[in-house]
């Protein structure tokens, strides 16, 4: 017998109950064990930083990475699900620095790298509990006990293997380059990291002058070169001025001084009275010398500094056409001096972004804080020409939220440019969702990829495994394993972090090798995740290749320049392969106001509180049915979570509650359901809902197999509507009626609903794991089973009846139209009407509607469905060219066609409607290329247009129809009374009706059985007596008694 459940459900409590049940039966472990010998499906779980609590972006990724593995597990695959932690890098270091009150690398060195790194290790291990709790609440099954950490020696050893493989292929090199630099983190960043956080900021925009040192061609000693910059802090490091050799420059006289400026930029001088004295092209200025604004680097003049040089990047789109060159802080500047054969560099800025003692007045100042002082100094020295500010987009450190600078620094690189064409080519084999992300955005990014700066001047990370000869820096050793290091060093190695390796030297033939001090960019570790989590190639070699490339991966859009990118670089470099076959890229989750979610602004609901209120299933359904899984932004709304609960989960639960209530009341068992008729012998609505179920299964499998998650929820939602608002509602009486030994129709109804709920729950289980498990447990009679052990349903195409589904869809359109007319005409559905007339020339429509006319009559309370084929009495036709089809074909002739179709005669009208099309000035237009619009001939309130036919509702009423309406009003009042008195939906009653109104008496004479059946009244007593109570403007009172064994 089926256990009855309450129609009211507390979703978070049910989900806690299901979680406890899964723990009790070891459901996750068992589901994995059941598939252990099946084919492998591998997905990569991007390891998050265990700092703070998971945000909605983390939860979205977790939901997707639960839905897809659950689905493929039910499809018969073994899907390993190990959680991973990205525990190295700046986020952890920043937390520990703050905790220990350490501001910069110097203080970390003084504190002790060993103590600092161990503090990082401890910090990592304290942050994971909340992640596990939230992950459990969203229903994600993932192995936390067998997790992997990027700080584990096995993972780090695989990272070393990756590095050495690249080294062996000639893809690793060290160079001195200008790179994006985070002074707050005291480390360089890669170019792709510098693109992760651009902000609009207001910065100085100044023109300053540098005086010509000597006469040079048309340049006269003392002439002022007018230079433009938006980074005044770079001026102390200025070593050259860049011009364009093909740009024309003017020597102008202004207030007894001579200035040089690009001729195309003279409008900058519109506020001054100037005289053009001379003109020269840039190539004639190259080689001129000048006096720097600051004298501290004057000694570099003899090495070639403080000269006019050419740069391809100089233009006249902004500024003055003369650009300050500080090669320590600009990549373009760096190469411009190199190309000019000036091999000098000056860098007065420390790794912490502060000026060193070279410039005493600037000492200790952060570079961005020094701007105003430098401008004041320029003004005092007579070098400042003008100053203002401008808004522009500027890169910030995505880790610390501070402005980046560019800084020349020795760095290790991966030669990405050598393999980027191959990356672009191989990327075409990956299936991206949405497609444009991979085909355009990611492909373009790969095509413009630059060599990847992989070293960081930090502490807590995987060490770069390169040992350098202390006497010969060109002599290096690259180590690829713990075993190799132990063999070369003669020491036991138990950890691969800096404080274990910094003092570990290698002696070979009298030569001493010390490890380079840098650690690897944590993005290098993330890109090495496929190998590190398997400890490949030191273990699991066969298992690794069973799942490489990965079948699936999912992360946010920002990872096209992050994790997706680094995975791709390393996979192509190592194996000439993509890293993943299918990729879902999600958009950004914003606050409801469209701004970035901010803890300080409190502009979004706390994830844990939201889960405590609505449960994990509701959040899962909301996220998966949102634009965010199409790569678009989502303005997160708590109201949206409520809506999806109301539209999907609660209606599904109500259908199950309906089944359990009446199955329990009638003692229906699984054995009883076996007596049901074959499907082809069951009523039309049974066959329809089963057919719809099979069509849904077919659609969902197609979408899931292609990772179109955003196309899964809409058909599931539609089916919930079909199940609850169409099937259950239109078949209620089959479940309500008294059980009879030979009542096969009742058994058929229960069998159909049971089958649909069971298969639908399996179909929804990957998306809504909690509620589907709860429903499944109520539909089966087995111990310690889980819906997640089941095979995912596959469509039985023999049960799909497309014609029937189309017929029902047609009926639903008619029903919706009639309901809308009733609302407009203020005729509630309780009021029976004589007929609805279908107006069409299409005999196919008549044929279909005759088959389903009973459904229409029952649903909209109509006595007859009639047909009228004289359409011209009711409809006017309007014809328009289909612009989408005809536009490209006809071009300017479209106006002629459009004008002609506005005024067609009856013969032409009939030709178009019959499919013969029309010829206009020799242009043949087919009927398919013409849009036909139906308009009502007269403004009939009771007429409506439905697709390609019309209908008219007969709204005339007689006494019989009004009495039938009254019987329904009575039933409604009795049902309310039942509810108000606390009766159960299955309780039988003794009903007493009191009235001295002949209309009421006659109504009950005709509709007595209807009233009794609808209200579960086993006895109806009528008392002819006056009463003041009113129902439907009639004096009538009601009394009910629950039927008991003593009644």
Secondary structure, DSSP 4 states (H G I P E B T S, - for coil): -PPP--SS--HHHHHHHHHHHHHHHTHHHHHHHHTTTS-B--EE-PPBP-SS---HHHHHHHHHHHHHHHHHHHTT-B---EEEE---SHHHHHHHHHHHT--SHHHHHHH-HHHHHHHHHHHHHTSSHHHHHHHHHTT---EEEEEEETTSHHHHHHHHHHHHHHHHTT-EEEEEEEEEEETTTTEE--HHHHTS-EEEEEEEEEEEEEEBSS-BTTB-TT-EEEEEES-GGGGGG--EEEE-TTSEEEEEEETTEEEEEEGGGGGGGTTS--EEEEEEEGGGTTT-BB--SSGGGGGGGGGT-SEEEE-TT--SSSTTS-EEE-TTT-HHHHHHHHHTT-------B-TTSBB-TTSGGGTT-BGGGGHHHHHHHHHHTT-EEEEEEEEEEEEB-TTT--B-EEEEEEEEEE-GGGTHHHHHHHHTTSEEESHHIIIIIIHHHHHT---EE-EES-SSSPBP-EEEETTEEEEEEE--SHHHHHHHH-S-----SHHHHTT--EEETTEEEEE-S-EE-HHHHHHTHHHHTTTTTTS-HHHHHHT-SBSEEEEEGGGGGTHHHHHHHHHHHHHSS-SBSEEEEE--EE-TTSSPP-TTTT-S--HHHHHHHH-HHHHHHHHHTSGGGGT--EE--HHHHHHHIIIIIHHHHHHHHHHHHHHHHTT--HHHHTTPPPGGGS-HHHHHHHHHHHHHHHHHHHHHHTT-GGGTHHHHHHHHHIIIIIIIHHTHHHHHSPP-TT-HHHHHHHHHHHHHHHHHHHHHTTTSHHHHHHHHHHH---SS--GGGSPPP---GGG--HHHHHHHHHHHHHHHHHHHHHHHHT--TTS-EEEEEEE-S-HHHHHHHHHTHHHHHHHHTEEEEEEE--GGGTEEEEEEE-HHHHHHHHGGGHHHHHHHHTT--HHHHHHHHTT--EEETTEEE-GGGEEEEEEESS--TTEEEETTEEEEE-----HHHHHHHHHHHHHHHHHHHHHHTT--TT--EEEEEE---HHHHHHHHHHHHHHHHHHTEEEEEEE------EETTEE-EEEEEE--TT-
